[in-house]
């Protein structure tokens, strides 16, 4: 399968953007629960803190994807294996983010009180 350099750049950019967005969502979710002024700012600015997190996550994803897609980089066909590894790293980041948020809320709900 032959992919153009532009498509490879877009794939790479969106994978990196997705990873950064997952880290952002994980961090802002926990921070907003521990730091009420952040949660209040999200509520005031976006009408609900989850809507705010979603909008900010979308902005981060789009901006990082666009910036990385526009940066000059040559990705040859031999680097497809690197992109596959990057996809696995993204899967791992997703699992870690899920475990961190789940663990935090389990702690908050059952162990903290």
Secondary structure as the mmCIF struct_conf table of DSSP 4:
data_model
#
loop_
_struct_conf.conf_type_id
_struct_conf.id
_struct_conf.beg_label_comp_id
_struct_conf.beg_label_asym_id
_struct_conf.beg_label_seq_id
_struct_conf.end_label_comp_id
_struct_conf.end_label_asym_id
_struct_conf.end_label_seq_id
HELX_RH_AL_P HELX_RH_AL_P1 UNK A 5 UNK A 34
HELX_RH_AL_P HELX_RH_AL_P2 UNK A 36 UNK A 46
BEND BEND1 UNK A 47 UNK A 48
HELX_RH_AL_P HELX_RH_AL_P3 UNK A 49 UNK A 70
BEND BEND2 UNK A 71 UNK A 71
HELX_RH_3T_P HELX_RH_3T_P1 UNK A 77 UNK A 79
HELX_RH_AL_P HELX_RH_AL_P4 UNK A 80 UNK A 106
HELX_RH_PI_P HELX_RH_PI_P1 UNK A 107 UNK A 111
#
